[in-house]
Amino acid sequence: MGPQDARTLRGFQYVMILTVAYTGLRMGEVAGLRRDQLHLLGPEYGKSLRVQWQGQWLTRPATHTVNKGEVLESIAVLRHADPKRAADIAKANGITVGEKLRAGQKLKLAKGFTLLPPKYSSYSTLILPPFLGELLSELLAANAHEVLVFPSQRGKPLRVDDQFYGRFWHPSVEGQEEEPSGKGRRAQAALPAVEGIAEMVPHGLRHGHKVWLDEQGHPRVAVEERMGHKLQGVEGTCSHTSPEMELGIARGLQEAWEKSLADGVDEAAGWREKRSS
């Protein structure tokens, strides 16, 4: 299955998989990626992605400290990616939706999908390889969700737990039989297994991303910062990532993408030649 076939079959999921592979994002960070975290205008290597949130499904409500000028609707968009959940926050705190809030006030958020700070508070801005910036631009133009980059197929926040693996990931890589629509579930077309990746999981794409960066010989401090890790000891204190290091990573990833396309063309040509002989 070539890249274009996968894109046709799975739409935005294809872009999501490539985003994990070429940025190293954790799946929670993918689920929590907001449209306003993407900056996709500018020169070839001027497109970037901001790691700001991770999306989690909580059974216990988190808290939010009110900032100056915030209202329940804006908090619901910021922390739940859905302005309609302002009513849920109001109910959790025994207040009305229109009630005036004061800066510094502590509010309980609603249960369910919540945007939380990234793991280890690993906020960062990643320069994107040009091909990925273009794909994400196309995705945003086609994606109707007003807040999230990667909603579920039903247009809801993506739930990266057993539901995600059972309803999306495993059928995508291992194949599935055609399924009719059912209660609360869309019909699923039959999909063939993708040869060679039956055991792969999304976190493996993140591991693979680091291997690519290591193989390309990028400075360790830049690699670990991109992965959202903190270096220990003197190296962690004295080493710093420069813009040129970040640009070097983006260029290396673009080269890797272009090579994969060229290799895919050569493989397809060889397959056609073998079949015709």
C-alpha positions in Angstrom: 0.0 0.0 0.0 1.5 3.3 -1.1 1.2 6.7 0.7 -1.5 7.9 -1.6 -3.6 4.7 -1.1 -3.4 5.1 2.7 -4.4 8.7 2.4 -7.4 7.9 0.3 -8.5 5.1 2.6 -8.0 6.9 5.9 -8.2 10.6 5.3 -6.9 12.6 8.2 -5.6 9.5 10.0 -2.9 9.2 7.4 -1.8 12.8 8.2 -2.0 12.0 11.9 0.3 8.9 11.5 2.8 11.0 9.6 2.6 13.8 12.2 3.6 11.3 14.9 6.3 9.8 12.8 7.9 13.1 11.8 7.4 15.1 15.0 7.7 12.4 17.7 4.6 13.7 19.5 3.1 11.5 22.2 -0.4 10.3 21.4 -1.9 12.5 24.1 -0.3 15.5 22.5 -1.7 14.5 19.1 -5.2 14.2 20.7 -4.7 17.6 22.3 -3.3 19.4 19.3 -5.3 22.5 18.7 -5.6 24.4 15.4 -4.1 27.5 17.0 -0.9 25.5 17.8 -0.2 25.2 14.1 1.6 28.1 12.3 1.5 27.1 8.6 2.2 30.4 6.8 5.5 31.7 5.8 8.6 30.4 3.9 9.5 26.8 3.2 10.9 26.2 6.6 8.9 28.7 8.4 6.0 26.4 9.4 5.9 25.1 13.0 3.9 23.2 15.6 3.6 24.2 19.2 3.5 21.5 21.9 1.1 23.0 24.4 -1.5 20.5 25.6 -2.2 16.8 25.9 -5.7 15.4 25.6 -6.8 13.0 28.3 -10.1 11.4 29.3 -10.5 12.0 33.0 -12.9 10.3 35.5 -12.0 12.9 38.1 -12.3 16.6 37.3 -9.1 18.7 36.9 -9.0 22.3 38.1 -8.5 25.6 36.2 -7.2 28.9 37.6 -9.2 31.7 36.0 -7.2 34.2 34.0 -8.2 37.9 33.7 -11.1 38.3 31.2 -12.0 34.6 31.0 -15.6 33.4 30.9 -16.9 29.9 31.1 -17.3 29.6 27.3 -13.7 30.5 26.7 -12.5 28.1 29.4 -14.6 25.3 27.9 -12.9 26.0 24.5 -9.4 26.2 26.1 -9.7 23.1 28.4 -12.4 20.9 26.8 -12.1 22.0 23.1 -15.9 22.5 23.1 -17.8 25.8 24.0 -20.9 23.8 24.8 -19.2 22.3 27.8 -19.4 25.6 29.6 -22.7 24.3 31.1 -20.9 21.2 32.4 -18.3 23.4 34.2 -21.0 25.6 35.6 -22.8 22.5 37.0 -19.6 21.2 38.5 -19.1 24.4 40.4 -22.7 25.3 41.3 -22.7 28.5 39.3 -24.5 29.8 36.2 -23.0 30.0 32.7 -23.2 33.8 32.6 -21.7 34.3 36.1 -18.8 36.7 36.2 -15.5 35.1 37.1 -12.6 36.7 39.0 -8.9 36.3 38.2 -7.3 33.6 40.3 -10.6 31.8 41.0 -10.2 28.0 41.1 -12.8 26.1 39.1 -13.4 22.4 38.8 -13.5 21.3 35.1 -16.0 18.8 33.8 -15.1 15.1 33.6 -14.2 13.5 30.3 -12.0 15.0 27.6 -9.7 17.6 29.1 -6.6 19.5 27.8 -3.8 19.3 30.3 -0.2 20.6 30.2 2.2 18.2 28.3 4.1 15.5 30.1 7.1 16.9 32.1 5.8 20.4 31.1 7.7 19.8 27.9 6.4 22.9 26.0 8.2 23.4 22.7 7.9 24.7 19.2 8.9 22.3 16.4 9.9 23.4 12.9 8.1 21.2 10.5 9.5 19.6 7.3 7.7 21.4 4.4 5.8 18.3 3.2 4.2 17.9 6.6 3.3 21.6 6.8 1.5 21.3 3.4 -0.4 18.2 4.5 -1.5 19.8 7.7 -2.7 22.9 5.8 -4.8 20.7 3.6 -6.2 18.9 6.6 -7.2 22.1 8.4 -9.0 23.3 5.2 -11.0 20.1 5.1 -11.5 19.6 8.9 -14.7 21.0 10.2 -13.8 20.8 13.9 -13.4 24.4 15.2 -10.7 23.6 17.8 -8.9 20.3 17.3 -6.6 19.2 14.5 -7.3 15.5 14.9 -10.9 14.8 16.0 -12.3 11.3 15.9 -14.2 10.1 12.8 -17.4 11.3 14.5 -16.1 14.8 15.0 -15.5 14.4 18.7 -12.2 14.7 20.7 -10.0 11.7 20.0 -10.0 9.1 22.8 -6.5 7.5 22.7 -7.2 4.5 24.9 -8.6 1.0 24.2 -11.3 2.5 22.1 -8.8 4.1 19.8 -6.7 1.0 19.4 -9.8 -1.3 19.0 -11.8 0.9 16.6 -9.0 2.6 14.6 -5.4 1.5 15.0 -5.6 -2.3 14.9 -8.1 -2.4 12.0 -5.9 0.1 10.1 -2.7 -1.9 10.3 -4.1 -5.5 10.7 -7.1 -5.2 8.4 -10.8 -5.6 9.0 -13.8 -7.1 7.4 -16.6 -4.8 6.3 -18.9 -3.8 9.2 -22.4 -2.4 8.8 -23.4 0.7 10.8 -24.7 0.0 14.3 -25.9 1.9 17.3 -23.7 4.9 17.7 -21.2 3.5 15.2 -20.5 4.3 11.6 -20.2 1.6 8.9 -16.6 0.4 8.3 -15.3 -0.5 4.9 -13.2 -3.7 4.5 -9.5 -3.0 4.7 -6.5 -5.2 3.9 -3.7 -5.7 6.4 -0.7 -3.5 5.8 2.2 -5.9 5.2 5.1 -5.7 7.6 3.6 -3.5 10.4 1.2 -5.8 12.1 2.9 -5.4 15.5 3.5 -1.7 15.2 1.8 0.7 17.7 1.7 4.5 17.6 4.4 4.8 20.4 6.7 2.8 18.1 6.5 5.7 15.6 7.7 8.0 18.3 10.6 5.7 19.0 11.3 5.5 15.3 11.4 9.3 15.1 14.2 9.4 17.7 16.1 6.7 15.9 16.0 8.7 12.7 17.3 11.8 14.5 20.1 9.8 16.1 21.0 8.2 12.7 21.1 11.6 11.1 23.6 12.7 13.8 21.8 15.7 15.3 23.1 17.1 18.6 21.8 15.2 21.6 20.3 18.3 23.3 18.2 19.1 20.2 17.0 15.5 19.9 16.0 15.2 23.5 14.3 18.6 23.6 12.3 17.7 20.5 11.3 14.4 22.2 10.1 16.3 25.3 12.9 14.9 27.5 15.2 16.7 29.9 18.9 16.0 30.0 20.5 15.5 33.4 23.7 16.8 34.8 26.1 19.3 33.3 24.9 18.6 29.7 21.3 19.4 30.7 22.4 22.7 32.4 24.9 24.0 29.9 23.7 22.6 26.5 21.1 24.6 24.6 19.3 24.1 21.3 19.9 26.7 18.7 17.6 27.7 15.8 20.2 26.2 13.4 19.9 22.8 15.2 16.1 22.9 14.9 16.4 23.8 11.2 18.8 21.0 10.6 16.4 18.5 12.1 13.5 19.8 9.8 15.8 19.5 6.8 16.9 16.0 7.7 13.3 14.9 8.1 12.3 16.4 4.7 15.2 14.5 3.1 14.0 11.3 4.8 10.5 11.8 3.4 11.7 12.5 -0.1 13.9 9.4 0.0 11.0 7.2 1.2 8.9 8.4 -1.8 11.8 7.7 -4.2 12.3 4.2 -2.6 8.5 3.6 -2.9 8.6 4.5 -6.6 11.5 2.1 -7.2 9.8 -0.7 -5.3 6.6 -0.3 -7.3 8.5 -0.3 -10.6 10.3 -3.4 -9.6 7.0 -5.1 -8.6 5.4 -4.2 -11.9 8.4 -5.5 -13.9 8.4 -8.7 -11.9 4.7 -9.2 -12.5 5.0 -8.6 -16.3 7.9 -11.0 -16.7 
